[in-house]
Amino acid sequence: MPTMDPGALRAALERQATELAPISRVLAAAAAFPPRLSADEWRGEAAEACLRLEDDLRLALAASDNAVSAAQRSTRAAISELGG
């Protein structure tokens, strides 16, 4: 199995952590305050679909926020294991 230079691996992990930070901030804000859709403009099935879309969007934002947060924790843990 090929091995990777620890310095190069650490640099890649730190770059990943840096690149995840702004994504995490945007997702955290979007998950905390998901966009609200106005079902008042719709009637019947269209209004129900609008409410389902809003729920789906809220759940997707929360799941994405959780996934990015987990990636950040894993990245920090890997950096720590490398001695940082």
All heavy atoms as a GROMACS GRO file, in nm:
protein
  611
    1MET      N    1   0.085  -0.118   0.000
    1MET     CA    2   0.000   0.000   0.000
    1MET      C    3   0.090   0.124   0.000
    1MET      O    4   0.180   0.135   0.080
    1MET     CB    5  -0.091  -0.003   0.124
    1MET     CG    6  -0.171   0.123   0.140
    1MET     SD    7  -0.272   0.127   0.290
    1MET     CE    8  -0.414   0.036   0.235
    2PRO      N    9   0.061   0.220  -0.090
    2PRO     CA   10   0.144   0.341  -0.094
    2PRO      C   11   0.123   0.426   0.031
    2PRO      O   12   0.014   0.428   0.089
    2PRO     CB   13   0.095   0.416  -0.218
    2PRO     CG   14  -0.027   0.346  -0.265
    2PRO     CD   15  -0.039   0.217  -0.192
    3THR      N   16   0.226   0.493   0.072
    3THR     CA   17   0.216   0.582   0.188
    3THR      C   18   0.224   0.726   0.142
    3THR      O   19   0.279   0.756   0.037
    3THR     CB   20   0.329   0.554   0.289
    3THR    OG1   21   0.453   0.577   0.224
    3THR    CG2   22   0.322   0.412   0.341
    4MET      N   23   0.168   0.815   0.223
    4MET     CA   24   0.169   0.958   0.192
    4MET      C   25   0.259   1.028   0.291
    4MET      O   26   0.262   0.993   0.409
    4MET     CB   27   0.028   1.013   0.197
    4MET     CG   28   0.015   1.156   0.154
    4MET     SD   29  -0.159   1.201   0.139
    4MET     CE   30  -0.148   1.337   0.028
    5ASP      N   31   0.330   1.125   0.242
    5ASP     CA   32   0.416   1.207   0.327
    5ASP      C   33   0.328   1.273   0.434
    5ASP      O   34   0.229   1.339   0.401
    5ASP     CB   35   0.486   1.312   0.241
    5ASP     CG   36   0.558   1.416   0.322
    5ASP    OD1   37   0.626   1.379   0.420
    5ASP    OD2   38   0.545   1.536   0.289
    6PRO      N   39   0.362   1.257   0.564
    6PRO     CA   40   0.280   1.316   0.670
    6PRO      C   41   0.263   1.467   0.656
    6PRO      O   42   0.156   1.521   0.685
    6PRO     CB   43   0.355   1.281   0.799
    6PRO     CG   44   0.436   1.162   0.764
    6PRO     CD   45   0.470   1.177   0.618
    7GLY      N   46   0.367   1.536   0.609
    7GLY     CA   47   0.357   1.680   0.590
    7GLY      C   48   0.257   1.715   0.481
    7GLY      O   49   0.177   1.810   0.496
    8ALA      N   50   0.257   1.638   0.373
    8ALA     CA   51   0.164   1.662   0.263
    8ALA      C   52   0.021   1.628   0.307
    8ALA      O   53  -0.075   1.698   0.272
    8ALA     CB   54   0.203   1.579   0.141
    9LEU      N   55   0.008   1.520   0.385
    9LEU     CA   56  -0.124   1.482   0.435
    9LEU      C   57  -0.179   1.589   0.528
    9LEU      O   58  -0.295   1.630   0.517
    9LEU     CB   59  -0.115   1.348   0.508
    9LEU     CG   60  -0.245   1.294   0.567
    9LEU    CD1   61  -0.354   1.283   0.461
    9LEU    CD2   62  -0.220   1.160   0.634
   10ARG      N   63  -0.095   1.638   0.617
   10ARG     CA   64  -0.137   1.743   0.709
   10ARG      C   65  -0.179   1.869   0.632
   10ARG      O   66  -0.281   1.931   0.662
   10ARG     CB   67  -0.026   1.776   0.808
   10ARG     CG   68  -0.064   1.883   0.907
   10ARG     CD   69   0.054   1.918   0.998
   10ARG     NE   70   0.014   2.022   1.088
   10ARG     CZ   71  -0.053   2.002   1.201
   10ARG    NH1   72  -0.086   1.880   1.238
   10ARG    NH2   73  -0.085   2.103   1.278
   11ALA      N   74  -0.100   1.906   0.532
   11ALA     CA   75  -0.133   2.024   0.451
   11ALA      C   76  -0.267   2.005   0.380
   11ALA      O   77  -0.348   2.098   0.374
   11ALA     CB   78  -0.022   2.051   0.350
   12ALA      N   79  -0.291   1.885   0.328
   12ALA     CA   80  -0.418   1.858   0.260
   12ALA      C   81  -0.535   1.867   0.358
   12ALA      O   82  -0.641   1.922   0.326
   12ALA     CB   83  -0.412   1.721   0.194
   13LEU      N   84  -0.516   1.812   0.478
   13LEU     CA   85  -0.622   1.818   0.579
   13LEU      C   86  -0.648   1.961   0.625
   13LEU      O   87  -0.763   2.002   0.645
   13LEU     CB   88  -0.586   1.730   0.699
   13LEU     CG   89  -0.593   1.579   0.674
   13LEU    CD1   90  -0.526   1.504   0.788
   13LEU    CD2   91  -0.737   1.535   0.656
   14GLU      N   92  -0.544   2.039   0.641
   14GLU     CA   93  -0.562   2.179   0.682
   14GLU      C   94  -0.632   2.258   0.571
   14GLU      O   95  -0.716   2.344   0.598
   14GLU     CB   96  -0.428   2.241   0.718
   14GLU     CG   97  -0.376   2.188   0.851
   14GLU     CD   98  -0.236   2.235   0.885
   14GLU    OE1   99  -0.167   2.294   0.799
   14GLU    OE2  100  -0.196   2.214   1.001
   15ARG      N  101  -0.599   2.227   0.446
   15ARG     CA  102  -0.665   2.293   0.333
   15ARG      C  103  -0.814   2.255   0.333
   15ARG      O  104  -0.901   2.340   0.312
   15ARG     CB  105  -0.597   2.251   0.203
   15ARG     CG  106  -0.633   2.332   0.084
   15ARG     CD  107  -0.544   2.308  -0.038
   15ARG     NE  108  -0.505   2.169  -0.061
   15ARG     CZ  109  -0.386   2.116  -0.032
   15ARG    NH1  110  -0.292   2.190   0.023
   15ARG    NH2  111  -0.359   1.990  -0.056
   16GLN      N  112  -0.841   2.128   0.359
   16GLN     CA  113  -0.980   2.083   0.365
   16GLN      C  114  -1.055   2.156   0.477
   16GLN      O  115  -1.168   2.201   0.457
   16GLN     CB  116  -0.987   1.932   0.388
   16GLN     CG  117  -1.129   1.881   0.402
   16GLN     CD  118  -1.134   1.730   0.411
   16GLN    OE1  119  -1.078   1.663   0.324
   16GLN    NE2  120  -1.199   1.677   0.512
   17ALA      N  121  -0.993   2.167   0.593
   17ALA     CA  122  -1.056   2.238   0.705
   17ALA      C  123  -1.086   2.383   0.668
   17ALA      O  124  -1.193   2.435   0.698
   17ALA     CB  125  -0.968   2.229   0.829
   18THR      N  126  -0.992   2.446   0.601
   18THR     CA  127  -1.009   2.586   0.560
   18THR      C  128  -1.123   2.599   0.459
   18THR      O  129  -1.204   2.693   0.467
   18THR     CB  130  -0.878   2.639   0.499
   18THR    OG1  131  -0.776   2.634   0.599
   18THR    CG2  132  -0.893   2.781   0.448
   19GLU      N  133  -1.132   2.504   0.367
   19GLU     CA  134  -1.236   2.510   0.265
   19GLU      C  135  -1.374   2.474   0.320
   19GLU      O  136  -1.476   2.521   0.269
   19GLU     CB  137  -1.199   2.419   0.148
   19GLU     CG  138  -1.079   2.472   0.070
   19GLU     CD  139  -1.028   2.376  -0.036
   19GLU    OE1  140  -1.083   2.265  -0.051
   19GLU    OE2  141  -0.932   2.413  -0.104
   20LEU      N  142  -1.379   2.393   0.425
   20LEU     CA  143  -1.507   2.357   0.485
   20LEU      C  144  -1.565   2.469   0.571
   20LEU      O  145  -1.687   2.477   0.587
   20LEU     CB  146  -1.493   2.230   0.570
   20LEU     CG  147  -1.485   2.098   0.496
   20LEU    CD1  148  -1.451   1.986   0.593
   20LEU    CD2  149  -1.614   2.068   0.422
   21ALA      N  150  -1.481   2.554   0.626
   21ALA     CA  151  -1.527   2.657   0.720
   21ALA      C  152  -1.636   2.748   0.662
   21ALA      O  153  -1.743   2.763   0.725
   21ALA     CB  154  -1.409   2.737   0.772
   22PRO      N  155  -1.617   2.808   0.543
   22PRO     CA  156  -1.724   2.896   0.494
   22PRO      C  157  -1.851   2.819   0.455
   22PRO      O  158  -1.962   2.870   0.470
   22PRO     CB  159  -1.662   2.966   0.373
   22PRO     CG  160  -1.544   2.884   0.334
   22PRO     CD  161  -1.499   2.813   0.458
   23ILE      N  162  -1.833   2.697   0.407
   23ILE     CA  163  -1.950   2.614   0.374
   23ILE      C  164  -2.029   2.587   0.502
   23ILE      O  165  -2.152   2.597   0.503
   23ILE     CB  166  -1.905   2.482   0.308
   23ILE    CG1  167  -1.836   2.512   0.175
   23ILE    CG2  168  -2.022   2.387   0.289
   23ILE    CD1  169  -1.762   2.395   0.114
   24SER      N  170  -1.959   2.556   0.608
   24SER     CA  171  -2.023   2.529   0.736
   24SER      C  172  -2.100   2.650   0.786
   24SER      O  173  -2.212   2.638   0.836
   24SER     CB  174  -1.919   2.485   0.839
   24SER     OG  175  -1.979   2.463   0.963
   25ARG      N  176  -2.039   2.768   0.774
   25ARG     CA  177  -2.107   2.890   0.822
   25ARG      C  178  -2.237   2.914   0.744
   25ARG      O  179  -2.340   2.946   0.803
   25ARG     CB  180  -2.014   3.010   0.810
   25ARG     CG  181  -1.907   3.016   0.916
   25ARG     CD  182  -1.835   3.149   0.918
   25ARG     NE  183  -1.761   3.178   0.795
   25ARG     CZ  184  -1.637   3.138   0.769
   25ARG    NH1  185  -1.571   3.066   0.858
   25ARG    NH2  186  -1.579   3.169   0.656
   26VAL      N  187  -2.232   2.898   0.613
   26VAL     CA  188  -2.351   2.922   0.531
   26VAL      C  189  -2.460   2.819   0.563
   26VAL      O  190  -2.577   2.855   0.580
   26VAL     CB  191  -2.314   2.920   0.381
   26VAL    CG1  192  -2.439   2.918   0.294
   26VAL    CG2  193  -2.227   3.039   0.346
   27LEU      N  194  -2.420   2.692   0.572
   27LEU     CA  195  -2.520   2.588   0.602
   27LEU      C  196  -2.578   2.604   0.741
   27LEU      O  197  -2.698   2.583   0.760
   27LEU     CB  198  -2.458   2.449   0.586
   27LEU     CG  199  -2.446   2.400   0.443
   27LEU    CD1  200  -2.368   2.270   0.438
   27LEU    CD2  201  -2.584   2.382   0.380
   28ALA      N  202  -2.495   2.639   0.838
   28ALA     CA  203  -2.546   2.657   0.974
   28ALA      C  204  -2.650   2.770   0.978
   28ALA      O  205  -2.755   2.756   1.041
   28ALA     CB  206  -2.431   2.686   1.070
   29ALA      N  207  -2.621   2.878   0.909
   29ALA     CA  208  -2.716   2.990   0.905
   29ALA      C  209  -2.844   2.950   0.832
   29ALA      O  210  -2.955   2.981   0.877
   29ALA     CB  211  -2.652   3.111   0.838
   30ALA      N  212  -2.829   2.880   0.720
   30ALA     CA  213  -2.947   2.838   0.643
   30ALA      C  214  -3.030   2.737   0.721
   30ALA      O  215  -3.154   2.740   0.716
   30ALA     CB  216  -2.903   2.780   0.509
   31ALA      N  217  -2.964   2.647   0.794
   31ALA     CA  218  -3.037   2.548   0.873
   31ALA      C  219  -3.107   2.614   0.992
   31ALA      O  220  -3.217   2.573   1.030
   31ALA     CB  221  -2.942   2.438   0.922
   32ALA      N  222  -3.044   2.716   1.050
   32ALA     CA  223  -3.105   2.785   1.164
   32ALA      C  224  -3.225   2.869   1.121
   32ALA      O  225  -3.322   2.883   1.197
   32ALA     CB  226  -3.000   2.873   1.233
   33PHE      N  227  -3.217   2.925   1.002
   33PHE     CA  228  -3.324   3.012   0.951
   33PHE      C  229  -3.357   2.973   0.807
   33PHE      O  230  -3.326   3.047   0.714
   33PHE     CB  231  -3.282   3.159   0.958
   33PHE     CG  232  -3.246   3.204   1.095
   33PHE    CD1  233  -3.113   3.216   1.133
   33PHE    CD2  234  -3.344   3.234   1.188
   33PHE    CE1  235  -3.078   3.256   1.261
   33PHE    CE2  236  -3.311   3.274   1.316
   33PHE     CZ  237  -3.177   3.284   1.353
   34PRO      N  238  -3.421   2.855   0.789
   34PRO     CA  239  -3.452   2.811   0.652
   34PRO      C  240  -3.549   2.906   0.585
   34PRO      O  241  -3.630   2.970   0.653
   34PRO     CB  242  -3.512   2.672   0.672
   34PRO     CG  243  -3.558   2.667   0.812
   34PRO     CD  244  -3.472   2.763   0.889
   35PRO      N  245  -3.539   2.916   0.454
   35PRO     CA  246  -3.632   3.004   0.382
   35PRO      C  247  -3.776   2.958   0.404
   35PRO      O  248  -3.804   2.839   0.411
   35PRO     CB  249  -3.592   2.987   0.236
   35PRO     CG  250  -3.470   2.904   0.232
   35PRO     CD  251  -3.448   2.847   0.366
   36ARG      N  252  -3.861   3.054   0.418
   36ARG     CA  253  -4.004   3.023   0.433
   36ARG      C  254  -4.072   3.048   0.299
   36ARG      O  255  -4.048   3.148   0.233
   36ARG     CB  256  -4.066   3.114   0.540
   36ARG     CG  257  -4.003   3.106   0.678
   36ARG     CD  258  -4.031   2.979   0.750
   36ARG     NE  259  -4.175   2.963   0.766
   36ARG     CZ  260  -4.230   2.856   0.820
   36ARG    NH1  261  -4.155   2.757   0.861
   36ARG    NH2  262  -4.359   2.847   0.831
   37LEU      N  263  -4.154   2.955   0.261
   37LEU     CA  264  -4.229   2.968   0.137
   37LEU      C  265  -4.372   3.006   0.173
   37LEU      O  266  -4.421   2.968   0.278
   37LEU     CB  267  -4.227   2.835   0.060
   37LEU     CG  268  -4.087   2.779   0.030
   37LEU    CD1  269  -4.099   2.642  -0.032
   37LEU    CD2  270  -4.011   2.874  -0.060
   38SER      N  271  -4.435   3.078   0.088
   38SER     CA  272  -4.571   3.123   0.116
   38SER      C  273  -4.671   3.031   0.048
   38SER      O  274  -4.691   3.038  -0.073
   38SER     CB  275  -4.591   3.267   0.069
   38SER     OG  276  -4.725   3.305   0.091
   39ALA      N  277  -4.733   2.946   0.127
   39ALA     CA  278  -4.837   2.859   0.075
   39ALA      C  279  -4.969   2.935   0.059
   39ALA      O  280  -5.063   2.884  -0.001
   39ALA     CB  281  -4.855   2.738   0.166
   40ASP      N  282  -4.974   3.057   0.112
   40ASP     CA  283  -5.097   3.136   0.104
   40ASP      C  284  -5.135   3.170  -0.039
   40ASP      O  285  -5.252   3.194  -0.069
   40ASP     CB  286  -5.081   3.267   0.183
   40ASP     CG  287  -5.061   3.242   0.331
   40ASP    OD1  288  -5.097   3.133   0.379
   40ASP    OD2  289  -5.005   3.331   0.399
   41GLU      N  290  -5.036   3.172  -0.126
   41GLU     CA  291  -5.062   3.208  -0.266
   41GLU      C  292  -5.117   3.089  -0.345
   41GLU      O  293  -5.154   3.104  -0.461
   41GLU     CB  294  -4.933   3.257  -0.331
   41GLU     CG  295  -4.874   3.378  -0.264
   41GLU     CD  296  -4.737   3.414  -0.319
   41GLU    OE1  297  -4.700   3.366  -0.426
   41GLU    OE2  298  -4.667   3.491  -0.252
   42TRP      N  299  -5.117   2.972  -0.284
   42TRP     CA  300  -5.157   2.850  -0.353
   42TRP      C  301  -5.281   2.790  -0.286
   42TRP      O  302  -5.308   2.817  -0.170
   42TRP     CB  303  -5.044   2.749  -0.351
   42TRP     CG  304  -4.917   2.805  -0.407
   42TRP    CD1  305  -4.814   2.857  -0.335
   42TRP    CD2  306  -4.880   2.817  -0.544
   42TRP    NE1  307  -4.714   2.900  -0.419
   42TRP    CE2  308  -4.753   2.875  -0.549
   42TRP    CE3  309  -4.942   2.782  -0.663
   42TRP    CZ2  310  -4.687   2.902  -0.667
   42TRP    CZ3  311  -4.876   2.808  -0.782
   42TRP    CH2  312  -4.751   2.867  -0.783
   43ARG      N  313  -5.348   2.706  -0.356
   43ARG     CA  314  -5.467   2.638  -0.303
   43ARG      C  315  -5.455   2.488  -0.328
   43ARG      O  316  -5.388   2.444  -0.420
   43ARG     CB  317  -5.595   2.689  -0.372
   43ARG     CG  318  -5.620   2.837  -0.352
   43ARG     CD  319  -5.669   2.866  -0.209
   43ARG     NE  320  -5.692   3.005  -0.190
   43ARG     CZ  321  -5.608   3.087  -0.125
   43ARG    NH1  322  -5.498   3.042  -0.073
   43ARG    NH2  323  -5.637   3.214  -0.110
   44GLY      N  324  -5.521   2.412  -0.246
   44GLY     CA  325  -5.532   2.268  -0.266
   44GLY      C  326  -5.398   2.197  -0.268
   44GLY      O  327  -5.314   2.216  -0.180
   45GLU      N  328  -5.380   2.112  -0.369
   45GLU     CA  329  -5.259   2.031  -0.380
   45GLU      C  330  -5.133   2.117  -0.393
   45GLU      O  331  -5.027   2.079  -0.343
   45GLU     CB  332  -5.269   1.936  -0.498
   45GLU     CG  333  -5.368   1.824  -0.476
   45GLU     CD  334  -5.375   1.730  -0.594
   45GLU    OE1  335  -5.279   1.723  -0.674
   45GLU    OE2  336  -5.477   1.660  -0.607
   46ALA      N  337  -5.144   2.230  -0.459
   46ALA     CA  338  -5.028   2.318  -0.475
   46ALA      C  339  -4.982   2.373  -0.340
   46ALA      O  340  -4.862   2.380  -0.313
   46ALA     CB  341  -5.060   2.432  -0.571
   47ALA      N  342  -5.076   2.409  -0.254
   47ALA     CA  343  -5.042   2.458  -0.121
   47ALA      C  344  -4.978   2.348  -0.039
   47ALA      O  345  -4.879   2.371   0.033
   47ALA     CB  346  -5.166   2.512  -0.050
   48GLU      N  347  -5.031   2.226  -0.049
   48GLU     CA  348  -4.973   2.112   0.023
   48GLU      C  349  -4.832   2.083  -0.027
   48GLU      O  350  -4.742   2.054   0.051
   48GLU     CB  351  -5.063   1.989   0.007
   48GLU     CG  352  -5.196   2.002   0.077
   48GLU     CD  353  -5.292   1.890   0.041
   48GLU    OE1  354  -5.249   1.788  -0.015
   48GLU    OE2  355  -5.412   1.906   0.069
   49ALA      N  356  -4.813   2.090  -0.158
   49ALA     CA  357  -4.681   2.065  -0.216
   49ALA      C  358  -4.581   2.171  -0.170
   49ALA      O  359  -4.464   2.140  -0.142
   49ALA     CB  360  -4.690   2.064  -0.369
   50CYS      N  361  -4.627   2.294  -0.158
   50CYS     CA  362  -4.542   2.402  -0.110
   50CYS      C  363  -4.496   2.375   0.034
   50CYS      O  364  -4.378   2.391   0.066
   50CYS     CB  365  -4.617   2.534  -0.120
   50CYS     SG  366  -4.521   2.680  -0.076
   51LEU      N  367  -4.588   2.331   0.118
   51LEU     CA  368  -4.554   2.300   0.257
   51LEU      C  369  -4.459   2.181   0.266
   51LEU      O  370  -4.365   2.181   0.346
   51LEU     CB  371  -4.680   2.274   0.338
   51LEU     CG  372  -4.771   2.396   0.358
   51LEU    CD1  373  -4.900   2.355   0.427
   51LEU    CD2  374  -4.699   2.505   0.436
   52ARG      N  375  -4.481   2.079   0.181
   52ARG     CA  376  -4.390   1.964   0.179
   52ARG      C  377  -4.250   2.005   0.133
   52ARG      O  378  -4.150   1.961   0.188
   52ARG     CB  379  -4.444   1.852   0.088
   52ARG     CG  380  -4.550   1.767   0.152
   52ARG     CD  381  -4.578   1.641   0.072
   52ARG     NE  382  -4.604   1.666  -0.069
   52ARG     CZ  383  -4.722   1.696  -0.121
   52ARG    NH1  384  -4.828   1.707  -0.043
   52ARG    NH2  385  -4.736   1.715  -0.251
   53LEU      N  386  -4.246   2.091   0.033
   53LEU     CA  387  -4.117   2.140  -0.016
   53LEU      C  388  -4.044   2.215   0.094
   53LEU      O  389  -3.923   2.198   0.114
   53LEU     CB  390  -4.137   2.231  -0.138
   53LEU     CG  391  -4.012   2.298  -0.192
   53LEU    CD1  392  -3.912   2.194  -0.243
   53LEU    CD2  393  -4.047   2.397  -0.300
   54GLU      N  394  -4.116   2.297   0.168
   54GLU     CA  395  -4.055   2.371   0.278
   54GLU      C  396  -3.999   2.275   0.384
   54GLU      O  397  -3.887   2.293   0.432
   54GLU     CB  398  -4.159   2.463   0.340
   54GLU     CG  399  -4.104   2.559   0.441
   54GLU     CD  400  -4.211   2.655   0.489
   54GLU    OE1  401  -4.288   2.616   0.580
   54GLU    OE2  402  -4.219   2.767   0.435
   55ASP      N  403  -4.074   2.171   0.418
   55ASP     CA  404  -4.027   2.072   0.514
   55ASP      C  405  -3.906   1.997   0.460
   55ASP      O  406  -3.808   1.975   0.532
   55ASP     CB  407  -4.137   1.971   0.549
   55ASP     CG  408  -4.243   2.028   0.642
   55ASP    OD1  409  -4.214   2.131   0.707
   55ASP    OD2  410  -4.352   1.970   0.648
   56ASP      N  411  -3.913   1.956   0.333
   56ASP     CA  412  -3.800   1.885   0.272
   56ASP      C  413  -3.675   1.971   0.270
   56ASP      O  414  -3.564   1.923   0.297
   56ASP     CB  415  -3.834   1.841   0.129
   56ASP     CG  416  -3.938   1.730   0.124
   56ASP    OD1  417  -3.969   1.670   0.229
   56ASP    OD2  418  -3.990   1.705   0.012
   57LEU      N  419  -3.691   2.098   0.238
   57LEU     CA  420  -3.578   2.189   0.235
   57LEU      C  421  -3.518   2.206   0.374
   57LEU      O  422  -3.395   2.199   0.392
   57LEU     CB  423  -3.621   2.325   0.180
   57LEU     CG  424  -3.513   2.434   0.174
   57LEU    CD1  425  -3.395   2.389   0.090
   57LEU    CD2  426  -3.573   2.562   0.120
   58ARG      N  427  -3.602   2.220   0.476
   58ARG     CA  428  -3.554   2.233   0.613
   58ARG      C  429  -3.476   2.109   0.655
   58ARG      O  430  -3.366   2.119   0.712
   58ARG     CB  431  -3.674   2.256   0.707
   58ARG     CG  432  -3.637   2.272   0.853
   58ARG     CD  433  -3.761   2.287   0.942
   58ARG     NE  434  -3.864   2.188   0.918
   58ARG     CZ  435  -3.861   2.062   0.964
   58ARG    NH1  436  -3.758   2.022   1.036
   58ARG    NH2  437  -3.960   1.980   0.937
   59LEU      N  438  -3.529   1.992   0.624
   59LEU     CA  439  -3.460   1.867   0.659
   59LEU      C  440  -3.328   1.851   0.582
   59LEU      O  441  -3.228   1.807   0.639
   59LEU     CB  442  -3.552   1.748   0.632
   59LEU     CG  443  -3.674   1.737   0.723
   59LEU    CD1  444  -3.767   1.626   0.674
   59LEU    CD2  445  -3.633   1.714   0.867
   60ALA      N  446  -3.329   1.886   0.455
   60ALA     CA  447  -3.207   1.875   0.375
   60ALA      C  448  -3.099   1.971   0.424
   60ALA      O  449  -2.980   1.934   0.429
   60ALA     CB  450  -3.238   1.902   0.227
   61LEU      N  451  -3.138   2.092   0.461
   61LEU     CA  452  -3.040   2.186   0.514
   61LEU      C  453  -2.982   2.137   0.646
   61LEU      O  454  -2.861   2.146   0.670
   61LEU     CB  455  -3.104   2.324   0.533
   61LEU     CG  456  -3.129   2.403   0.404
   61LEU    CD1  457  -3.217   2.525   0.434
   61LEU    CD2  458  -2.999   2.444   0.339
   62ALA      N  459  -3.067   2.083   0.733
   62ALA     CA  460  -3.020   2.031   0.861
   62ALA      C  461  -2.926   1.912   0.839
   62ALA      O  462  -2.820   1.902   0.903
   62ALA     CB  463  -3.137   1.991   0.949
   63ALA      N  464  -2.961   1.822   0.748
   63ALA     CA  465  -2.877   1.706   0.720
   63ALA      C  466  -2.743   1.750   0.660
   63ALA      O  467  -2.637   1.695   0.697
   63ALA     CB  468  -2.948   1.610   0.624
   64SER      N  469  -2.746   1.846   0.572
   64SER     CA  470  -2.622   1.897   0.512
   64SER      C  471  -2.534   1.963   0.616
   64SER      O  472  -2.412   1.943   0.618
   64SER     CB  473  -2.654   1.996   0.400
   64SER     OG  474  -2.726   1.933   0.297
   65ASP      N  475  -2.595   2.040   0.703
   65ASP     CA  476  -2.521   2.105   0.812
   65ASP      C  477  -2.455   2.000   0.900
   65ASP      O  478  -2.338   2.010   0.936
   65ASP     CB  479  -2.615   2.194   0.892
   65ASP     CG  480  -2.546   2.270   1.004
   65ASP    OD1  481  -2.430   2.312   0.986
   65ASP    OD2  482  -2.608   2.286   1.110
   66ASN      N  483  -2.530   1.895   0.934
   66ASN     CA  484  -2.475   1.787   1.017
   66ASN      C  485  -2.360   1.715   0.946
   66ASN      O  486  -2.260   1.681   1.009
   66ASN     CB  487  -2.584   1.687   1.055
   66ASN     CG  488  -2.682   1.744   1.155
   66ASN    OD1  489  -2.650   1.835   1.230
   66ASN    ND2  490  -2.803   1.691   1.156
   67ALA      N  491  -2.375   1.690   0.817
   67ALA     CA  492  -2.270   1.621   0.741
   67ALA      C  493  -2.142   1.703   0.735
   67ALA      O  494  -2.032   1.649   0.754
   67ALA     CB  495  -2.319   1.588   0.600
   68VAL      N  496  -2.155   1.832   0.711
   68VAL     CA  497  -2.036   1.917   0.704
   68VAL      C  498  -1.973   1.930   0.842
   68VAL      O  499  -1.850   1.927   0.856
   68VAL     CB  500  -2.068   2.055   0.642
   68VAL    CG1  501  -1.952   2.152   0.656
   68VAL    CG2  502  -2.105   2.039   0.495
   69SER      N  503  -2.054   1.940   0.945
   69SER     CA  504  -2.000   1.946   1.082
   69SER      C  505  -1.923   1.818   1.115
   69SER      O  506  -1.816   1.823   1.176
   69SER     CB  507  -2.112   1.968   1.183
   69SER     OG  508  -2.169   2.096   1.166
   70ALA      N  509  -1.978   1.704   1.074
   70ALA     CA  510  -1.909   1.576   1.096
   70ALA      C  511  -1.777   1.571   1.020
   70ALA      O  512  -1.675   1.523   1.072
   70ALA     CB  513  -1.998   1.460   1.056
   71ALA      N  514  -1.777   1.622   0.898
   71ALA     CA  515  -1.653   1.626   0.819
   71ALA      C  516  -1.549   1.716   0.886
   71ALA      O  517  -1.430   1.682   0.888
   71ALA     CB  518  -1.683   1.675   0.677
   72GLN      N  519  -1.594   1.827   0.941
   72GLN     CA  520  -1.502   1.915   1.012
   72GLN      C  521  -1.443   1.846   1.134
   72GLN      O  522  -1.323   1.855   1.159
   72GLN     CB  523  -1.572   2.044   1.055
   72GLN     CG  524  -1.597   2.139   0.940
   72GLN     CD  525  -1.661   2.266   0.990
   72GLN    OE1  526  -1.770   2.264   1.046
   72GLN    NE2  527  -1.593   2.376   0.970
   73ARG      N  528  -1.527   1.777   1.212
   73ARG     CA  529  -1.478   1.706   1.330
   73ARG      C  530  -1.378   1.598   1.290
   73ARG      O  531  -1.272   1.584   1.353
   73ARG     CB  532  -1.594   1.645   1.409
   73ARG     CG  533  -1.675   1.746   1.486
   73ARG     CD  534  -1.774   1.678   1.580
   73ARG     NE  535  -1.867   1.589   1.513
   73ARG     CZ  536  -1.980   1.628   1.455
   73ARG    NH1  537  -2.014   1.757   1.456
   73ARG    NH2  538  -2.060   1.539   1.398
   74SER      N  539  -1.409   1.524   1.185
   74SER     CA  540  -1.318   1.419   1.139
   74SER      C  541  -1.186   1.477   1.090
   74SER      O  542  -1.079   1.421   1.116
   74SER     CB  543  -1.383   1.339   1.025
   74SER     OG  544  -1.495   1.269   1.070
   75THR      N  545  -1.193   1.589   1.022
   75THR     CA  546  -1.072   1.654   0.972
   75THR      C  547  -0.986   1.702   1.088
   75THR      O  548  -0.865   1.680   1.090
   75THR     CB  549  -1.108   1.772   0.879
   75THR    OG1  550  -1.186   1.720   0.768
   75THR    CG2  551  -0.985   1.842   0.826
   76ARG      N  552  -1.050   1.766   1.186
   76ARG     CA  553  -0.974   1.812   1.305
   76ARG      C  554  -0.912   1.695   1.379
   76ARG      O  555  -0.798   1.702   1.427
   76ARG     CB  556  -1.064   1.896   1.396
   76ARG     CG  557  -1.091   2.035   1.345
   76ARG     CD  558  -1.155   2.124   1.450
   76ARG     NE  559  -1.284   2.075   1.494
   76ARG     CZ  560  -1.401   2.112   1.442
   76ARG    NH1  561  -1.406   2.195   1.343
   76ARG    NH2  562  -1.514   2.061   1.491
   77ALA      N  563  -0.986   1.586   1.390
   77ALA     CA  564  -0.935   1.466   1.459
   77ALA      C  565  -0.814   1.409   1.384
   77ALA      O  566  -0.715   1.370   1.445
   77ALA     CB  567  -1.042   1.361   1.473
   78ALA      N  568  -0.822   1.407   1.252
   78ALA     CA  569  -0.710   1.354   1.172
   78ALA      C  570  -0.589   1.445   1.186
   78ALA      O  571  -0.476   1.394   1.197
   78ALA     CB  572  -0.753   1.342   1.026
   79ILE      N  573  -0.609   1.575   1.186
   79ILE     CA  574  -0.497   1.668   1.206
   79ILE      C  575  -0.436   1.646   1.344
   79ILE      O  576  -0.313   1.642   1.359
   79ILE     CB  577  -0.544   1.815   1.187
   79ILE    CG1  578  -0.578   1.842   1.040
   79ILE    CG2  579  -0.436   1.912   1.235
   79ILE    CD1  580  -0.648   1.974   1.016
   80SER      N  581  -0.521   1.628   1.442
   80SER     CA  582  -0.473   1.605   1.578
   80SER      C  583  -0.392   1.476   1.586
   80SER      O  584  -0.288   1.471   1.654
   80SER     CB  585  -0.593   1.600   1.674
   80SER     OG  586  -0.550   1.582   1.804
   81GLU      N  587  -0.436   1.374   1.519
   81GLU     CA  588  -0.363   1.246   1.518
   81GLU      C  589  -0.225   1.261   1.455
   81GLU      O  590  -0.132   1.186   1.489
   81GLU     CB  591  -0.442   1.138   1.443
   81GLU     CG  592  -0.561   1.087   1.519
   81GLU     CD  593  -0.638   0.981   1.441
   81GLU    OE1  594  -0.578   0.918   1.350
   81GLU    OE2  595  -0.756   0.962   1.470
   82LEU      N  596  -0.213   1.357   1.365
   82LEU     CA  597  -0.083   1.380   1.301
   82LEU      C  598   0.007   1.467   1.388
   82LEU      O  599   0.119   1.502   1.349
   82LEU     CB  600  -0.102   1.447   1.164
   82LEU     CG  601  -0.161   1.357   1.056
   82LEU    CD1  602  -0.194   1.439   0.932
   82LEU    CD2  603  -0.066   1.244   1.023
   83GLY      N  604  -0.045   1.505   1.503
   83GLY     CA  605   0.038   1.584   1.595
   83GLY      C  606   0.012   1.733   1.587
   83GLY      O  607   0.101   1.813   1.610
   84GLY      N  608  -0.108   1.771   1.556
   84GLY     CA  609  -0.136   1.914   1.545
   84GLY      C  610  -0.254   1.947   1.620
   84GLY      O  611  -0.330   2.002   1.658
   0.00000   0.00000   0.00000
